[in-house]
Amino acid sequence: MPLDLGVCVASRITDIDYVVEAERLGFSHAWFADSQMIWSDVYATMAVAAERTSHIQIGTGVAVAATRPPPVTAAAMATINQLAPGRTFCGIGTGNTAMRIMGHKPMPISEFDEYLACLKPLLRGEEAMVAWRGRVSPVRHIMPDDGFVNFDDPIPLYVSGFGPRSLGLAGAHGDGMVLSVPPDPGALERVWSHVEQGAAEAGHAIDRNRFYTSSLTTIVVLEPHERVTSDRVRAQAGAFAIASLHYSYDQWRNYGRGPASPAVREVWDDYLAMLESVPEPVRHQRVHAGPNCWVLPEEERFVTPELLSSTCLIGEADDLVERLNLLADAGLNQVMILPPFEPRFDVLRSVGEELIPRLQRLP
């Protein structure tokens, strides 16, 4: 099967033309980011997009479990499914950015496990046992047939995973998984092992042909003889690359884990010193400033060629098609791109016009 290309959208309720253009260009999915103290409300934005589009898949990329009980998430997704029947999906995660920007940790994995166990039947319109303030009660949507929601068309559940345990939960509960791993086919086999182990522990097996896998990055199609050091490449990929430093800092600050990536280690001491100069009570607000939208002026020096190449897919069209096909051969169904805000239409059109038609042709 050819690889899908989707787009991750920094939810902005006045920016729906961007999603309309993605649909026109042939992008398969629009993943709307959910970070309540950064962007517009994800469900309000998705509702407007659902009304403006006709066939692109619409869903959360990803919804934050820690900020909404399972029935609230299920009702919100089923409402969007009423507007976009059969093309609604639910991506869900623990809230790495959304929670940390408020100074709190993401949902613990054990709680996320319980959350997913409740959410999955609720997304089907079925009953689930939901814990709330020390009490467990049976919960279901009691008016599903009156036009308020749509459970008749399936809502796939895609679980976001970074480490072995969350990937295991994707295998245990999900119809697919959402990744943000370096664009390397070799990394995918390690991911599959954790997913399949989680499924086995839950008492079932994963069919790789039916389990939908998507990974987040961004793509820059180089012009002839253009180098990764060009201003255009930095403008189109820098925001995504710098987000890897934001994530690495959170891992170091909260868990004492130093950066594994050589590209991050290269700038680590300087980057650490910059953030440590921000007062501790408000540092959580500074860490994720401008996430995936732009690079702050004082962070421009950290956008090195090595960081760009290790986090993003950058190359001429022929090279990118070959690399994307290798990812598909390794079991990836979709690459979703997250361009920075200012050149987002340029990135969308470059990828849509130069890569999507070639990926859609079966060999």
C-alpha positions in Angstrom: 0.0 0.0 0.0 1.3 3.5 -0.7 2.2 5.7 2.2 -0.3 8.3 3.3 0.8 11.9 4.0 -1.2 13.8 6.6 -0.8 17.2 8.2 -0.7 18.1 11.9 -2.4 21.4 12.5 -1.6 23.9 15.3 -5.3 24.4 16.0 -6.3 27.9 15.0 -10.0 28.5 14.5 -9.5 31.3 11.9 -7.1 29.1 9.8 -9.4 26.6 8.2 -8.3 27.5 4.7 -5.1 25.6 5.5 -7.0 22.4 6.0 -9.2 23.0 2.9 -5.9 23.3 0.9 -4.5 20.2 2.5 -7.6 18.3 1.3 -7.3 19.7 -2.2 -3.7 18.6 -2.4 -4.5 15.0 -1.4 -3.4 14.9 2.2 -5.2 12.0 3.8 -5.6 13.2 7.4 -5.7 16.5 9.4 -4.5 16.0 12.9 -5.6 18.9 15.2 -3.3 19.6 18.1 -4.8 19.9 21.6 -2.8 22.2 23.9 -5.3 24.5 25.6 -2.9 27.1 26.8 -1.2 27.5 23.4 -3.8 27.2 20.6 -7.5 27.4 19.9 -9.8 24.8 21.4 -9.3 21.6 19.4 -12.9 20.5 19.1 -14.3 23.9 18.1 -11.6 24.1 15.4 -12.3 20.6 14.2 -16.1 21.3 14.0 -15.4 24.3 11.7 -13.0 22.2 9.6 -15.6 19.4 9.3 -18.1 21.8 7.8 -15.5 23.1 5.3 -14.2 19.8 4.0 -15.7 16.7 2.5 -13.3 13.8 2.5 -10.1 14.4 4.5 -10.0 12.5 7.7 -10.4 14.7 10.8 -9.2 14.0 14.3 -7.2 15.0 17.3 -3.4 14.9 17.0 -3.5 14.2 19.9 -6.2 14.8 22.5 -5.0 15.2 26.0 -6.3 12.5 28.4 -5.3 14.4 31.5 -7.6 17.4 30.9 -10.9 15.6 30.1 -12.6 12.5 31.6 -13.2 9.7 29.1 -17.0 10.5 28.6 -16.2 14.1 27.7 -13.6 13.0 25.1 -16.0 10.4 23.7 -18.9 12.8 23.4 -16.7 15.4 21.8 -15.4 12.9 19.2 -18.9 11.6 18.5 -20.1 15.1 18.0 -17.4 15.7 15.3 -18.4 12.3 13.8 -21.9 13.7 13.4 -20.5 16.5 11.3 -17.9 14.3 9.5 -19.4 10.8 9.5 -17.0 8.1 8.8 -13.9 10.4 8.6 -13.4 11.1 12.3 -10.6 9.6 14.4 -9.4 10.0 17.9 -5.7 10.4 18.6 -5.0 10.4 22.3 -2.0 10.9 24.6 -1.0 11.7 28.1 -0.4 15.4 27.5 3.4 15.9 27.3 3.2 19.5 26.1 -0.3 20.5 27.2 0.3 19.5 30.9 3.9 20.7 31.1 3.1 24.2 29.8 0.8 24.5 32.9 3.6 23.3 35.2 2.3 19.7 35.7 3.4 16.3 34.6 1.6 14.2 31.9 -0.9 11.6 33.1 0.9 8.6 34.6 1.0 5.5 32.4 -1.1 3.4 34.9 -3.9 6.1 34.8 -3.6 6.3 31.0 -4.2 2.5 30.8 -7.4 2.9 32.9 -8.4 5.9 30.8 -8.1 4.0 27.5 -9.9 1.0 28.9 -12.9 3.4 29.5 -12.6 5.4 26.4 -12.6 2.6 23.9 -16.1 1.3 24.6 -17.4 4.8 25.0 -16.2 5.7 21.5 -18.4 2.8 20.2 -21.4 4.1 22.1 -21.2 1.3 24.6 -21.2 1.4 28.4 -18.0 1.7 30.5 -17.3 1.8 34.2 -15.9 5.2 34.9 -14.2 6.3 38.1 -14.9 9.9 39.2 -14.0 11.4 42.6 -13.8 8.1 44.4 -16.8 6.5 42.9 -17.2 4.1 39.9 -20.4 4.2 37.9 -21.6 2.7 34.6 -21.7 5.4 32.0 -23.0 5.5 28.4 -24.4 8.1 26.1 -28.2 7.8 26.7 -29.4 9.8 23.6 -27.2 8.5 20.7 -30.1 8.2 18.2 -31.4 11.8 18.3 -28.8 13.5 16.1 -26.6 14.8 18.9 -23.7 12.3 18.2 -22.8 9.6 15.8 -21.5 6.2 17.0 -22.7 4.3 13.9 -19.6 5.2 11.9 -16.5 3.8 13.7 -14.1 6.2 15.4 -10.7 4.7 15.3 -8.6 5.1 18.4 -4.9 5.9 17.8 -2.7 5.9 20.9 0.3 8.2 21.2 3.4 6.5 22.4 7.0 7.6 23.1 8.4 4.9 25.4 8.0 1.1 25.7 5.0 1.3 28.2 2.9 3.8 26.2 3.6 1.8 23.0 2.4 -1.3 24.8 -0.8 0.5 25.6 -1.2 1.3 21.9 -1.1 -2.4 21.3 -3.4 -3.2 24.2 -6.1 -0.7 23.4 -5.6 1.0 20.1 -6.6 0.6 16.5 -3.3 2.2 15.7 -0.5 4.3 17.1 0.9 7.8 16.8 4.6 8.2 16.9 7.2 10.9 16.9 10.4 9.0 16.2 13.3 9.9 14.0 12.5 9.2 10.4 14.5 5.9 10.4 13.1 2.6 9.3 15.3 0.8 11.7 13.5 2.4 14.7 10.2 1.1 13.6 10.9 -2.6 14.3 11.8 -1.7 17.9 8.4 0.1 18.1 6.6 -2.9 16.8 8.1 -5.1 19.4 6.7 -3.0 22.2 3.3 -2.7 20.6 3.0 -6.4 20.0 4.1 -7.2 23.5 1.4 -4.9 24.9 -1.2 -6.6 22.7 -0.1 -10.0 23.9 -0.3 -9.0 27.5 -3.9 -7.8 26.8 -4.7 -11.2 25.3 -4.8 -10.5 21.6 -2.5 -10.3 18.6 -1.7 -7.3 16.4 -2.4 -7.6 12.7 0.2 -5.3 11.2 -1.9 -4.9 8.0 -4.8 -3.5 10.0 -3.1 -1.6 12.8 -2.7 2.0 11.5 0.7 3.6 12.3 1.5 7.3 11.8 4.6 9.3 12.7 5.1 13.0 13.2 7.9 15.0 11.5 8.1 17.6 8.9 9.3 17.5 5.3 11.3 20.0 3.2 11.7 19.3 -0.5 15.0 20.7 -1.5 15.4 22.7 -4.6 18.2 21.6 -7.0 21.7 22.1 -5.4 20.1 23.5 -2.2 21.7 22.6 1.1 20.2 21.9 4.5 21.9 25.0 5.7 19.9 27.3 3.5 17.7 30.0 5.0 14.6 28.4 3.4 15.2 25.0 5.0 15.8 26.6 8.4 12.5 28.6 8.0 10.5 25.5 7.0 12.0 23.0 9.4 13.5 24.9 12.3 10.4 25.0 14.5 9.9 21.3 14.4 13.6 20.7 15.1 13.8 23.0 18.1 10.8 21.2 19.6 13.0 18.2 20.1 15.1 20.4 22.4 12.0 21.4 24.3 11.1 17.7 24.8 14.7 16.8 25.8 14.7 19.6 28.5 11.5 18.3 30.0 13.0 14.8 30.2 16.1 16.1 31.8 14.3 18.4 34.2 11.7 15.9 35.4 13.4 12.6 35.1 17.1 13.3 35.0 17.5 11.8 31.5 20.2 13.4 29.5 19.7 13.8 25.7 20.3 10.6 23.6 20.6 12.4 20.3 24.2 13.5 19.3 22.6 16.5 17.6 21.0 17.6 20.9 24.1 16.9 22.9 26.1 19.1 20.7 24.2 22.2 21.8 23.0 20.9 25.2 25.1 22.9 27.6 24.4 26.2 25.9 20.7 25.5 25.6 20.6 24.4 29.3 22.3 27.6 30.5 19.8 29.7 28.5 16.7 28.0 30.1 18.2 27.9 33.6 18.4 31.7 33.5 14.6 31.8 33.5 13.1 32.0 37.0 11.9 28.5 38.1 8.3 29.4 38.9 7.6 30.4 35.3 10.2 28.3 33.5 7.5 25.8 32.4 5.9 28.6 30.3 9.2 29.5 28.6 10.3 26.0 27.7 7.5 25.5 25.1 7.3 29.0 23.8 6.3 29.1 20.1 6.0 25.3 19.9 6.1 24.1 16.3 5.0 27.5 15.1 8.2 29.5 15.1 11.7 29.7 16.5 12.4 32.4 19.1 15.3 34.7 18.1 17.5 33.5 21.1 17.0 29.8 20.0 18.0 30.3 16.3 21.6 29.4 17.1 20.5 25.9 18.2 19.0 25.1 14.9 22.0 23.2 13.5 22.2 21.2 10.3 22.6 18.1 12.5 19.5 18.8 14.5 17.5 19.5 11.3 18.7 16.3 9.6 18.1 14.1 12.6 14.5 15.2 13.3 13.1 16.1 9.8 12.9 14.6 6.4 14.9 16.9 4.1 16.0 16.1 0.6 15.3 16.4 -3.1 12.0 14.8 -4.3 13.6 11.6 -5.6 15.4 11.0 -2.3 12.4 11.8 -0.2 10.2 9.4 -2.2 12.7 6.6 -1.7 13.0 7.3 2.0 9.2 7.4 2.5 8.8 4.1 0.6 11.4 2.6 3.0 9.3 3.8 5.9 6.2 2.2 4.3 8.1 -1.1 3.8 9.0 -1.0 7.5 5.3 -0.9 8.5 4.5 2.8 8.7 1.2 3.8 7.1 1.4 7.6 7.4 3.9 10.4 7.8 2.2 13.6 9.2 4.0 16.9 8.7 3.9 19.8 11.1 5.2 22.9 9.3 5.9 26.2 11.1 3.2 28.8 11.0 4.5 31.4 8.6 5.5 29.2 5.6 2.9 26.5 6.3 1.1 27.0 2.9 4.5 26.8 1.0 5.4 23.6 2.8 2.0 22.1 2.2 2.0 22.9 -1.5 5.6 21.7 -2.0 4.9 18.3 -0.4 1.5 18.0 -1.9 2.5 18.8 -5.4 5.9 17.1 -5.5 5.5 14.0 -3.4 1.9 12.9 -2.9 1.2 12.1 -6.6 4.3 10.0 -6.7 3.5 8.2 -3.5 0.0 7.4 -4.7 1.3 5.4 -7.7 1.6 1.8 -6.9 4.9 0.2 -8.1 
